[in-house]
Amino acid sequence: MAGCAAVVAAGAMLGVPGSAQAATTAPVPGTVSPAVRILPRAGTVPASGQLTVQVWLTPDLAGAAAFADAVATPGSAEFHHYLRPDGYTARFGPSAAHAKAVAQWLSAEGLTRVDISRGRDYVSATGPVSTVQSAFRVRINRYRTEDANGTPTVVQSNDRDVSVPASLAPDVLGVTGMSGARPATSQSTTVREGPGRPLAAAPAPTCSQYWAQHTHTLAPAYRGVHTVALPVCGYSAAQIRAAYGANWTDTGKGQTVALTEEESPTAMYRTLKEYARRNHLPAPKPSQFREVRSATTCRTAPHRTTAAPAPAVDDEAEMDSEAVYTMAPGADQLMVIGGGCDEDQALLDAAVTVLTGDGRHPGASIVSNSWQIPLGAVPERTVHAIDVRAAAEGVGMYFASGDTPGLTVTDSDPYAVAVGGTSLGIGAAGNRVFETGWSDDYGSLDHGTWTDLGVSAGGGGGTSLVHAQPAYQKGVVPASMSRVRVGQRVATNRAVPDLAADGDPDTGLLTGYTESGDDARPGPYRTMVNGGTSLACPLIAGLVADAQQGRKSPFGFSNPLIYRLAGTRAYHDVLPIGPRTPQQDRGAYVPSVGPGGSPGVDLFDVQDHASTEQVTAKGYDTMTGVGTPDGAAFIAGLRRLAP
């Protein structure tokens, strides 16, 4: 097929140097996205370009998973008897001999700067694209595709599963580092003008300080709705704390929350102090915030495969820190900036850095990961190995479920705590007006006619095609949401998410960032409204830190606890929009931006089957999991199960 990536059997002979040895190699399944086989090819990657790859090594996953289950399950004799990082490596990690054998092979293939990671999770190596292609029996191409918003873009990928020597194949989980910068869907941040960025002159308010302070009449009505509220100007820390029942006794004191990031923010501690001041929170102490870079650094220029401009402001890291601080102002924060050469590699490396810690202790017992990796972008087993290691060490891995319908590699693993998103209305007195699943249908008004553009944004979720239903979900997740067709059979599998918090940008948090000055000095403090499951995830992590305060041991992988509390007062049961829902609570008006722009409306909790298979329902659902935390009852429930 002209213009398309050729479909070649994994491990087949390639016209690259060293291909005469192909018969002695074996493919590593899952190291290329199936989508690559049908994407139009946009060209090849220059052979002289430099790549840094990570060859992930196979631990004793079965033994480690059994141990992780035991230490995470209440009533087990091993409950909360965690391993230290070095102890995990010694007991379940790849052997030093296997790691050395992989390193020697990479060196023999002509790759340089070969390094075995501290916990023997992977071996990294650097070399020209031509050398990487030869070593792994692949071609690295560029492919045309679209991002989550339908915008054309170009991505970089190997054209088939990588191959390694047959003698080493059992020791290799996967390989990362061959892809370039992918469409930015994992750190989705919707921006609106905030108090720190003056609004253009307007004849009427464009946002509200609390839910439904201002409303807008739709003429004509859209999908039966004639009156909606204006979006919030960004909730304050006090409003979010009130909605989820945070208190001033349990503040996360003595706990450390790690934040894994791709890029370093500007003057983060200074920014956090200003955020606290403006939100009337206690000022953070210098000892409460620490920023480090992962042990592995990118020795080559980062892979960029598209000329698309970067967003004007990327305040993902600032939002993560401020959201945790909102819920847990007494907790310490460890921000880890990943050092890989592409986004996925950097973020996975940041997570591993937390887990290996100093060898004796992990860097934190709670990790907030406000990012996603799409299915097929990295091998499932690579993420699984990281999450299992975390559970065995007593570290809770909290992952954003993504800001588009469906599943990701990172949220669907059974040892990850997947955090979904909601649309949350908070009244003038800090009262909860409504909370429903975040699944916004966008309608655009042009010359008096509405155009339905479908579900434009929402929290990810669904049922995995790969992972079987974990024990903690049995009896909680209904069959209608756990049963899925896999080939010719119907399986009962892992459902996502596990719980949720505010994520809709129409009901988001007002966060702050510090501009980068022209002279490399920090500039002024600015504000914007942020949302996404990137917001929900650190909000949950902060509440877990509150609950963990004063405990003898950390909760670690908390899903066995979270699901035992299902159906209790520990959660707000997030319900769907119904006929009795007041009109102003069914959506948010989106004013036109700029000359010639069209106004629109976001209708809440829309589950059109053409856009999503997720649902919001009573009890567990694939939009919000078991629900959203109810402050004191959530904290008390976790402590009762794990004293």
Secondary structure as a PSIPRED ss2 file (coil, helix, strand):
# PSIPRED VFORMAT (PSIPRED V4.0)

   1 M C   1.000  0.000  0.000
   2 A C   1.000  0.000  0.000
   3 G C   1.000  0.000  0.000
   4 C E   0.000  0.000  1.000
   5 A C   1.000  0.000  0.000
   6 A C   1.000  0.000  0.000
   7 V C   1.000  0.000  0.000
   8 V C   1.000  0.000  0.000
   9 A C   1.000  0.000  0.000
  10 A C   1.000  0.000  0.000
  11 G C   1.000  0.000  0.000
  12 A C   1.000  0.000  0.000
  13 M C   1.000  0.000  0.000
  14 L C   1.000  0.000  0.000
  15 G C   1.000  0.000  0.000
  16 V C   1.000  0.000  0.000
  17 P C   1.000  0.000  0.000
  18 G C   1.000  0.000  0.000
  19 S H   0.000  1.000  0.000
  20 A H   0.000  1.000  0.000
  21 Q H   0.000  1.000  0.000
  22 A H   0.000  1.000  0.000
  23 A H   0.000  1.000  0.000
  24 T H   0.000  1.000  0.000
  25 T E   0.000  0.000  1.000
  26 A E   0.000  0.000  1.000
  27 P E   0.000  0.000  1.000
  28 V C   1.000  0.000  0.000
  29 P C   1.000  0.000  0.000
  30 G C   1.000  0.000  0.000
  31 T C   1.000  0.000  0.000
  32 V C   1.000  0.000  0.000
  33 S C   1.000  0.000  0.000
  34 P H   0.000  1.000  0.000
  35 A H   0.000  1.000  0.000
  36 V H   0.000  1.000  0.000
  37 R H   0.000  1.000  0.000
  38 I H   0.000  1.000  0.000
  39 L C   1.000  0.000  0.000
  40 P E   0.000  0.000  1.000
  41 R E   0.000  0.000  1.000
  42 A E   0.000  0.000  1.000
  43 G E   0.000  0.000  1.000
  44 T E   0.000  0.000  1.000
  45 V C   1.000  0.000  0.000
  46 P C   1.000  0.000  0.000
  47 A C   1.000  0.000  0.000
  48 S C   1.000  0.000  0.000
  49 G C   1.000  0.000  0.000
  50 Q E   0.000  0.000  1.000
  51 L E   0.000  0.000  1.000
  52 T E   0.000  0.000  1.000
  53 V E   0.000  0.000  1.000
  54 Q E   0.000  0.000  1.000
  55 V E   0.000  0.000  1.000
  56 W E   0.000  0.000  1.000
  57 L E   0.000  0.000  1.000
  58 T C   1.000  0.000  0.000
  59 P C   1.000  0.000  0.000
  60 D C   1.000  0.000  0.000
  61 L H   0.000  1.000  0.000
  62 A H   0.000  1.000  0.000
  63 G H   0.000  1.000  0.000
  64 A H   0.000  1.000  0.000
  65 A H   0.000  1.000  0.000
  66 A H   0.000  1.000  0.000
  67 F H   0.000  1.000  0.000
  68 A H   0.000  1.000  0.000
  69 D H   0.000  1.000  0.000
  70 A H   0.000  1.000  0.000
  71 V H   0.000  1.000  0.000
  72 A H   0.000  1.000  0.000
  73 T C   1.000  0.000  0.000
  74 P C   1.000  0.000  0.000
  75 G C   1.000  0.000  0.000
  76 S C   1.000  0.000  0.000
  77 A C   1.000  0.000  0.000
  78 E C   1.000  0.000  0.000
  79 F C   1.000  0.000  0.000
  80 H C   1.000  0.000  0.000
  81 H C   1.000  0.000  0.000
  82 Y C   1.000  0.000  0.000
  83 L C   1.000  0.000  0.000
  84 R C   1.000  0.000  0.000
  85 P H   0.000  1.000  0.000
  86 D H   0.000  1.000  0.000
  87 G H   0.000  1.000  0.000
  88 Y H   0.000  1.000  0.000
  89 T H   0.000  1.000  0.000
  90 A H   0.000  1.000  0.000
  91 R H   0.000  1.000  0.000
  92 F H   0.000  1.000  0.000
  93 G C   1.000  0.000  0.000
  94 P C   1.000  0.000  0.000
  95 S C   1.000  0.000  0.000
  96 A H   0.000  1.000  0.000
  97 A H   0.000  1.000  0.000
  98 H H   0.000  1.000  0.000
  99 A H   0.000  1.000  0.000
 100 K H   0.000  1.000  0.000
 101 A H   0.000  1.000  0.000
 102 V H   0.000  1.000  0.000
 103 A H   0.000  1.000  0.000
 104 Q H   0.000  1.000  0.000
 105 W H   0.000  1.000  0.000
 106 L H   0.000  1.000  0.000
 107 S H   0.000  1.000  0.000
 108 A H   0.000  1.000  0.000
 109 E C   1.000  0.000  0.000
 110 G C   1.000  0.000  0.000
 111 L C   1.000  0.000  0.000
 112 T E   0.000  0.000  1.000
 113 R E   0.000  0.000  1.000
 114 V E   0.000  0.000  1.000
 115 D E   0.000  0.000  1.000
 116 I E   0.000  0.000  1.000
 117 S C   1.000  0.000  0.000
 118 R C   1.000  0.000  0.000
 119 G C   1.000  0.000  0.000
 120 R C   1.000  0.000  0.000
 121 D C   1.000  0.000  0.000
 122 Y E   0.000  0.000  1.000
 123 V E   0.000  0.000  1.000
 124 S E   0.000  0.000  1.000
 125 A E   0.000  0.000  1.000
 126 T E   0.000  0.000  1.000
 127 G E   0.000  0.000  1.000
 128 P E   0.000  0.000  1.000
 129 V H   0.000  1.000  0.000
 130 S H   0.000  1.000  0.000
 131 T H   0.000  1.000  0.000
 132 V H   0.000  1.000  0.000
 133 Q H   0.000  1.000  0.000
 134 S H   0.000  1.000  0.000
 135 A H   0.000  1.000  0.000
 136 F H   0.000  1.000  0.000
 137 R C   1.000  0.000  0.000
 138 V C   1.000  0.000  0.000
 139 R C   1.000  0.000  0.000
 140 I E   0.000  0.000  1.000
 141 N E   0.000  0.000  1.000
 142 R E   0.000  0.000  1.000
 143 Y E   0.000  0.000  1.000
 144 R E   0.000  0.000  1.000
 145 T E   0.000  0.000  1.000
 146 E E   0.000  0.000  1.000
 147 D C   1.000  0.000  0.000
 148 A C   1.000  0.000  0.000
 149 N C   1.000  0.000  0.000
 150 G C   1.000  0.000  0.000
 151 T C   1.000  0.000  0.000
 152 P E   0.000  0.000  1.000
 153 T E   0.000  0.000  1.000
 154 V E   0.000  0.000  1.000
 155 V E   0.000  0.000  1.000
 156 Q E   0.000  0.000  1.000
 157 S E   0.000  0.000  1.000
 158 N E   0.000  0.000  1.000
 159 D C   1.000  0.000  0.000
 160 R C   1.000  0.000  0.000
 161 D C   1.000  0.000  0.000
 162 V C   1.000  0.000  0.000
 163 S E   0.000  0.000  1.000
 164 V E   0.000  0.000  1.000
 165 P E   0.000  0.000  1.000
 166 A C   1.000  0.000  0.000
 167 S C   1.000  0.000  0.000
 168 L C   1.000  0.000  0.000
 169 A H   0.000  1.000  0.000
 170 P H   0.000  1.000  0.000
 171 D H   0.000  1.000  0.000
 172 V E   0.000  0.000  1.000
 173 L E   0.000  0.000  1.000
 174 G E   0.000  0.000  1.000
 175 V E   0.000  0.000  1.000
 176 T E   0.000  0.000  1.000
 177 G C   1.000  0.000  0.000
 178 M C   1.000  0.000  0.000
 179 S C   1.000  0.000  0.000
 180 G C   1.000  0.000  0.000
 181 A C   1.000  0.000  0.000
 182 R C   1.000  0.000  0.000
 183 P C   1.000  0.000  0.000
 184 A C   1.000  0.000  0.000
 185 T C   1.000  0.000  0.000
 186 S C   1.000  0.000  0.000
 187 Q C   1.000  0.000  0.000
 188 S C   1.000  0.000  0.000
 189 T C   1.000  0.000  0.000
 190 T C   1.000  0.000  0.000
 191 V C   1.000  0.000  0.000
 192 R C   1.000  0.000  0.000
 193 E E   0.000  0.000  1.000
 194 G C   1.000  0.000  0.000
 195 P C   1.000  0.000  0.000
 196 G C   1.000  0.000  0.000
 197 R C   1.000  0.000  0.000
 198 P C   1.000  0.000  0.000
 199 L C   1.000  0.000  0.000
 200 A C   1.000  0.000  0.000
 201 A C   1.000  0.000  0.000
 202 A C   1.000  0.000  0.000
 203 P C   1.000  0.000  0.000
 204 A C   1.000  0.000  0.000
 205 P C   1.000  0.000  0.000
 206 T C   1.000  0.000  0.000
 207 C C   1.000  0.000  0.000
 208 S E   0.000  0.000  1.000
 209 Q C   1.000  0.000  0.000
 210 Y C   1.000  0.000  0.000
 211 W C   1.000  0.000  0.000
 212 A C   1.000  0.000  0.000
 213 Q C   1.000  0.000  0.000
 214 H C   1.000  0.000  0.000
 215 T E   0.000  0.000  1.000
 216 H E   0.000  0.000  1.000
 217 T E   0.000  0.000  1.000
 218 L E   0.000  0.000  1.000
 219 A E   0.000  0.000  1.000
 220 P E   0.000  0.000  1.000
 221 A E   0.000  0.000  1.000
 222 Y E   0.000  0.000  1.000
 223 R C   1.000  0.000  0.000
 224 G C   1.000  0.000  0.000
 225 V E   0.000  0.000  1.000
 226 H E   0.000  0.000  1.000
 227 T E   0.000  0.000  1.000
 228 V E   0.000  0.000  1.000
 229 A E   0.000  0.000  1.000
 230 L C   1.000  0.000  0.000
 231 P C   1.000  0.000  0.000
 232 V E   0.000  0.000  1.000
 233 C C   1.000  0.000  0.000
 234 G C   1.000  0.000  0.000
 235 Y E   0.000  0.000  1.000
 236 S C   1.000  0.000  0.000
 237 A H   0.000  1.000  0.000
 238 A H   0.000  1.000  0.000
 239 Q H   0.000  1.000  0.000
 240 I H   0.000  1.000  0.000
 241 R H   0.000  1.000  0.000
 242 A H   0.000  1.000  0.000
 243 A H   0.000  1.000  0.000
 244 Y C   1.000  0.000  0.000
 245 G C   1.000  0.000  0.000
 246 A C   1.000  0.000  0.000
 247 N C   1.000  0.000  0.000
 248 W C   1.000  0.000  0.000
 249 T C   1.000  0.000  0.000
 250 D C   1.000  0.000  0.000
 251 T C   1.000  0.000  0.000
 252 G C   1.000  0.000  0.000
 253 K C   1.000  0.000  0.000
 254 G C   1.000  0.000  0.000
 255 Q C   1.000  0.000  0.000
 256 T E   0.000  0.000  1.000
 257 V E   0.000  0.000  1.000
 258 A E   0.000  0.000  1.000
 259 L E   0.000  0.000  1.000
 260 T E   0.000  0.000  1.000
 261 E E   0.000  0.000  1.000
 262 E C   1.000  0.000  0.000
 263 E C   1.000  0.000  0.000
 264 S C   1.000  0.000  0.000
 265 P C   1.000  0.000  0.000
 266 T C   1.000  0.000  0.000
 267 A C   1.000  0.000  0.000
 268 M H   0.000  1.000  0.000
 269 Y H   0.000  1.000  0.000
 270 R H   0.000  1.000  0.000
 271 T H   0.000  1.000  0.000
 272 L H   0.000  1.000  0.000
 273 K H   0.000  1.000  0.000
 274 E H   0.000  1.000  0.000
 275 Y H   0.000  1.000  0.000
 276 A H   0.000  1.000  0.000
 277 R H   0.000  1.000  0.000
 278 R H   0.000  1.000  0.000
 279 N C   1.000  0.000  0.000
 280 H C   1.000  0.000  0.000
 281 L C   1.000  0.000  0.000
 282 P C   1.000  0.000  0.000
 283 A C   1.000  0.000  0.000
 284 P C   1.000  0.000  0.000
 285 K C   1.000  0.000  0.000
 286 P H   0.000  1.000  0.000
 287 S H   0.000  1.000  0.000
 288 Q H   0.000  1.000  0.000
 289 F E   0.000  0.000  1.000
 290 R E   0.000  0.000  1.000
 291 E E   0.000  0.000  1.000
 292 V E   0.000  0.000  1.000
 293 R E   0.000  0.000  1.000
 294 S C   1.000  0.000  0.000
 295 A C   1.000  0.000  0.000
 296 T C   1.000  0.000  0.000
 297 T C   1.000  0.000  0.000
 298 C C   1.000  0.000  0.000
 299 R C   1.000  0.000  0.000
 300 T C   1.000  0.000  0.000
 301 A C   1.000  0.000  0.000
 302 P C   1.000  0.000  0.000
 303 H C   1.000  0.000  0.000
 304 R C   1.000  0.000  0.000
 305 T C   1.000  0.000  0.000
 306 T C   1.000  0.000  0.000
 307 A C   1.000  0.000  0.000
 308 A C   1.000  0.000  0.000
 309 P C   1.000  0.000  0.000
 310 A C   1.000  0.000  0.000
 311 P C   1.000  0.000  0.000
 312 A C   1.000  0.000  0.000
 313 V C   1.000  0.000  0.000
 314 D C   1.000  0.000  0.000
 315 D C   1.000  0.000  0.000
 316 E H   0.000  1.000  0.000
 317 A H   0.000  1.000  0.000
 318 E H   0.000  1.000  0.000
 319 M H   0.000  1.000  0.000
 320 D H   0.000  1.000  0.000
 321 S H   0.000  1.000  0.000
 322 E H   0.000  1.000  0.000
 323 A H   0.000  1.000  0.000
 324 V H   0.000  1.000  0.000
 325 Y H   0.000  1.000  0.000
 326 T H   0.000  1.000  0.000
 327 M H   0.000  1.000  0.000
 328 A C   1.000  0.000  0.000
 329 P C   1.000  0.000  0.000
 330 G C   1.000  0.000  0.000
 331 A C   1.000  0.000  0.000
 332 D E   0.000  0.000  1.000
 333 Q E   0.000  0.000  1.000
 334 L E   0.000  0.000  1.000
 335 M E   0.000  0.000  1.000
 336 V E   0.000  0.000  1.000
 337 I E   0.000  0.000  1.000
 338 G C   1.000  0.000  0.000
 339 G C   1.000  0.000  0.000
 340 G C   1.000  0.000  0.000
 341 C C   1.000  0.000  0.000
 342 D C   1.000  0.000  0.000
 343 E H   0.000  1.000  0.000
 344 D H   0.000  1.000  0.000
 345 Q H   0.000  1.000  0.000
 346 A H   0.000  1.000  0.000
 347 L H   0.000  1.000  0.000
 348 L H   0.000  1.000  0.000
 349 D H   0.000  1.000  0.000
 350 A H   0.000  1.000  0.000
 351 A H   0.000  1.000  0.000
 352 V H   0.000  1.000  0.000
 353 T H   0.000  1.000  0.000
 354 V H   0.000  1.000  0.000
 355 L H   0.000  1.000  0.000
 356 T H   0.000  1.000  0.000
 357 G C   1.000  0.000  0.000
 358 D C   1.000  0.000  0.000
 359 G C   1.000  0.000  0.000
 360 R C   1.000  0.000  0.000
 361 H C   1.000  0.000  0.000
 362 P C   1.000  0.000  0.000
 363 G C   1.000  0.000  0.000
 364 A C   1.000  0.000  0.000
 365 S C   1.000  0.000  0.000
 366 I E   0.000  0.000  1.000
 367 V E   0.000  0.000  1.000
 368 S E   0.000  0.000  1.000
 369 N E   0.000  0.000  1.000
 370 S C   1.000  0.000  0.000
 371 W C   1.000  0.000  0.000
 372 Q C   1.000  0.000  0.000
 373 I C   1.000  0.000  0.000
 374 P E   0.000  0.000  1.000
 375 L C   1.000  0.000  0.000
 376 G C   1.000  0.000  0.000
 377 A C   1.000  0.000  0.000
 378 V C   1.000  0.000  0.000
 379 P C   1.000  0.000  0.000
 380 E H   0.000  1.000  0.000
 381 R H   0.000  1.000  0.000
 382 T H   0.000  1.000  0.000
 383 V H   0.000  1.000  0.000
 384 H H   0.000  1.000  0.000
 385 A H   0.000  1.000  0.000
 386 I H   0.000  1.000  0.000
 387 D H   0.000  1.000  0.000
 388 V H   0.000  1.000  0.000
 389 R H   0.000  1.000  0.000
 390 A H   0.000  1.000  0.000
 391 A H   0.000  1.000  0.000
 392 A H   0.000  1.000  0.000
 393 E H   0.000  1.000  0.000
 394 G C   1.000  0.000  0.000
 395 V C   1.000  0.000  0.000
 396 G E   0.000  0.000  1.000
 397 M E   0.000  0.000  1.000
 398 Y E   0.000  0.000  1.000
 399 F E   0.000  0.000  1.000
 400 A E   0.000  0.000  1.000
 401 S C   1.000  0.000  0.000
 402 G C   1.000  0.000  0.000
 403 D C   1.000  0.000  0.000
 404 T C   1.000  0.000  0.000
 405 P C   1.000  0.000  0.000
 406 G C   1.000  0.000  0.000
 407 L C   1.000  0.000  0.000
 408 T E   0.000  0.000  1.000
 409 V H   0.000  1.000  0.000
 410 T H   0.000  1.000  0.000
 411 D H   0.000  1.000  0.000
 412 S H   0.000  1.000  0.000
 413 D C   1.000  0.000  0.000
 414 P C   1.000  0.000  0.000
 415 Y C   1.000  0.000  0.000
 416 A C   1.000  0.000  0.000
 417 V E   0.000  0.000  1.000
 418 A E   0.000  0.000  1.000
 419 V E   0.000  0.000  1.000
 420 G E   0.000  0.000  1.000
 421 G E   0.000  0.000  1.000
 422 T E   0.000  0.000  1.000
 423 S E   0.000  0.000  1.000
 424 L E   0.000  0.000  1.000
 425 G E   0.000  0.000  1.000
 426 I E   0.000  0.000  1.000
 427 G C   1.000  0.000  0.000
 428 A C   1.000  0.000  0.000
 429 A C   1.000  0.000  0.000
 430 G C   1.000  0.000  0.000
 431 N C   1.000  0.000  0.000
 432 R E   0.000  0.000  1.000
 433 V E   0.000  0.000  1.000
 434 F E   0.000  0.000  1.000
 435 E E   0.000  0.000  1.000
 436 T E   0.000  0.000  1.000
 437 G E   0.000  0.000  1.000
 438 W C   1.000  0.000  0.000
 439 S E   0.000  0.000  1.000
 440 D E   0.000  0.000  1.000
 441 D E   0.000  0.000  1.000
 442 Y E   0.000  0.000  1.000
 443 G E   0.000  0.000  1.000
 444 S E   0.000  0.000  1.000
 445 L E   0.000  0.000  1.000
 446 D E   0.000  0.000  1.000
 447 H C   1.000  0.000  0.000
 448 G C   1.000  0.000  0.000
 449 T E   0.000  0.000  1.000
 450 W E   0.000  0.000  1.000
 451 T E   0.000  0.000  1.000
 452 D E   0.000  0.000  1.000
 453 L E   0.000  0.000  1.000
 454 G E   0.000  0.000  1.000
 455 V E   0.000  0.000  1.000
 456 S E   0.000  0.000  1.000
 457 A E   0.000  0.000  1.000
 458 G E   0.000  0.000  1.000
 459 G C   1.000  0.000  0.000
 460 G C   1.000  0.000  0.000
 461 G C   1.000  0.000  0.000
 462 G E   0.000  0.000  1.000
 463 T E   0.000  0.000  1.000
 464 S E   0.000  0.000  1.000
 465 L E   0.000  0.000  1.000
 466 V E   0.000  0.000  1.000
 467 H E   0.000  0.000  1.000
 468 A E   0.000  0.000  1.000
 469 Q C   1.000  0.000  0.000
 470 P C   1.000  0.000  0.000
 471 A H   0.000  1.000  0.000
 472 Y H   0.000  1.000  0.000
 473 Q H   0.000  1.000  0.000
 474 K C   1.000  0.000  0.000
 475 G C   1.000  0.000  0.000
 476 V C   1.000  0.000  0.000
 477 V C   1.000  0.000  0.000
 478 P C   1.000  0.000  0.000
 479 A H   0.000  1.000  0.000
 480 S H   0.000  1.000  0.000
 481 M H   0.000  1.000  0.000
 482 S H   0.000  1.000  0.000
 483 R E   0.000  0.000  1.000
 484 V E   0.000  0.000  1.000
 485 R E   0.000  0.000  1.000
 486 V E   0.000  0.000  1.000
 487 G C   1.000  0.000  0.000
 488 Q C   1.000  0.000  0.000
 489 R E   0.000  0.000  1.000
 490 V E   0.000  0.000  1.000
 491 A E   0.000  0.000  1.000
 492 T E   0.000  0.000  1.000
 493 N E   0.000  0.000  1.000
 494 R E   0.000  0.000  1.000
 495 A E   0.000  0.000  1.000
 496 V E   0.000  0.000  1.000
 497 P C   1.000  0.000  0.000
 498 D C   1.000  0.000  0.000
 499 L E   0.000  0.000  1.000
 500 A E   0.000  0.000  1.000
 501 A E   0.000  0.000  1.000
 502 D E   0.000  0.000  1.000
 503 G C   1.000  0.000  0.000
 504 D C   1.000  0.000  0.000
 505 P H   0.000  1.000  0.000
 506 D H   0.000  1.000  0.000
 507 T H   0.000  1.000  0.000
 508 G C   1.000  0.000  0.000
 509 L E   0.000  0.000  1.000
 510 L E   0.000  0.000  1.000
 511 T E   0.000  0.000  1.000
 512 G E   0.000  0.000  1.000
 513 Y E   0.000  0.000  1.000
 514 T E   0.000  0.000  1.000
 515 E E   0.000  0.000  1.000
 516 S E   0.000  0.000  1.000
 517 G C   1.000  0.000  0.000
 518 D C   1.000  0.000  0.000
 519 D C   1.000  0.000  0.000
 520 A C   1.000  0.000  0.000
 521 R C   1.000  0.000  0.000
 522 P E   0.000  0.000  1.000
 523 G E   0.000  0.000  1.000
 524 P E   0.000  0.000  1.000
 525 Y E   0.000  0.000  1.000
 526 R E   0.000  0.000  1.000
 527 T E   0.000  0.000  1.000
 528 M E   0.000  0.000  1.000
 529 V E   0.000  0.000  1.000
 530 N E   0.000  0.000  1.000
 531 G C   1.000  0.000  0.000
 532 G C   1.000  0.000  0.000
 533 T H   0.000  1.000  0.000
 534 S H   0.000  1.000  0.000
 535 L H   0.000  1.000  0.000
 536 A H   0.000  1.000  0.000
 537 C H   0.000  1.000  0.000
 538 P H   0.000  1.000  0.000
 539 L H   0.000  1.000  0.000
 540 I H   0.000  1.000  0.000
 541 A H   0.000  1.000  0.000
 542 G H   0.000  1.000  0.000
 543 L H   0.000  1.000  0.000
 544 V H   0.000  1.000  0.000
 545 A H   0.000  1.000  0.000
 546 D H   0.000  1.000  0.000
 547 A H   0.000  1.000  0.000
 548 Q H   0.000  1.000  0.000
 549 Q C   1.000  0.000  0.000
 550 G C   1.000  0.000  0.000
 551 R C   1.000  0.000  0.000
 552 K C   1.000  0.000  0.000
 553 S C   1.000  0.000  0.000
 554 P C   1.000  0.000  0.000
 555 F C   1.000  0.000  0.000
 556 G C   1.000  0.000  0.000
 557 F C   1.000  0.000  0.000
 558 S C   1.000  0.000  0.000
 559 N H   0.000  1.000  0.000
 560 P H   0.000  1.000  0.000
 561 L H   0.000  1.000  0.000
 562 I H   0.000  1.000  0.000
 563 Y H   0.000  1.000  0.000
 564 R H   0.000  1.000  0.000
 565 L C   1.000  0.000  0.000
 566 A C   1.000  0.000  0.000
 567 G C   1.000  0.000  0.000
 568 T C   1.000  0.000  0.000
 569 R C   1.000  0.000  0.000
 570 A C   1.000  0.000  0.000
 571 Y E   0.000  0.000  1.000
 572 H E   0.000  0.000  1.000
 573 D C   1.000  0.000  0.000
 574 V C   1.000  0.000  0.000
 575 L C   1.000  0.000  0.000
 576 P C   1.000  0.000  0.000
 577 I C   1.000  0.000  0.000
 578 G C   1.000  0.000  0.000
 579 P C   1.000  0.000  0.000
 580 R C   1.000  0.000  0.000
 581 T C   1.000  0.000  0.000
 582 P C   1.000  0.000  0.000
 583 Q H   0.000  1.000  0.000
 584 Q H   0.000  1.000  0.000
 585 D H   0.000  1.000  0.000
 586 R C   1.000  0.000  0.000
 587 G E   0.000  0.000  1.000
 588 A E   0.000  0.000  1.000
 589 Y E   0.000  0.000  1.000
 590 V E   0.000  0.000  1.000
 591 P C   1.000  0.000  0.000
 592 S C   1.000  0.000  0.000
 593 V C   1.000  0.000  0.000
 594 G C   1.000  0.000  0.000
 595 P C   1.000  0.000  0.000
 596 G C   1.000  0.000  0.000
 597 G C   1.000  0.000  0.000
 598 S C   1.000  0.000  0.000
 599 P C   1.000  0.000  0.000
 600 G E   0.000  0.000  1.000
 601 V E   0.000  0.000  1.000
 602 D E   0.000  0.000  1.000
 603 L E   0.000  0.000  1.000
 604 F C   1.000  0.000  0.000
 605 D C   1.000  0.000  0.000
 606 V C   1.000  0.000  0.000
 607 Q C   1.000  0.000  0.000
 608 D C   1.000  0.000  0.000
 609 H C   1.000  0.000  0.000
 610 A C   1.000  0.000  0.000
 611 S C   1.000  0.000  0.000
 612 T C   1.000  0.000  0.000
 613 E C   1.000  0.000  0.000
 614 Q C   1.000  0.000  0.000
 615 V C   1.000  0.000  0.000
 616 T C   1.000  0.000  0.000
 617 A C   1.000  0.000  0.000
 618 K C   1.000  0.000  0.000
 619 G C   1.000  0.000  0.000
 620 Y C   1.000  0.000  0.000
 621 D E   0.000  0.000  1.000
 622 T C   1.000  0.000  0.000
 623 M C   1.000  0.000  0.000
 624 T C   1.000  0.000  0.000
 625 G E   0.000  0.000  1.000
 626 V C   1.000  0.000  0.000
 627 G C   1.000  0.000  0.000
 628 T E   0.000  0.000  1.000
 629 P E   0.000  0.000  1.000
 630 D C   1.000  0.000  0.000
 631 G H   0.000  1.000  0.000
 632 A H   0.000  1.000  0.000
 633 A H   0.000  1.000  0.000
 634 F H   0.000  1.000  0.000
 635 I H   0.000  1.000  0.000
 636 A H   0.000  1.000  0.000
 637 G H   0.000  1.000  0.000
 638 L H   0.000  1.000  0.000
 639 R H   0.000  1.000  0.000
 640 R H   0.000  1.000  0.000
 641 L H   0.000  1.000  0.000
 642 A C   1.000  0.000  0.000
 643 P C   1.000  0.000  0.000
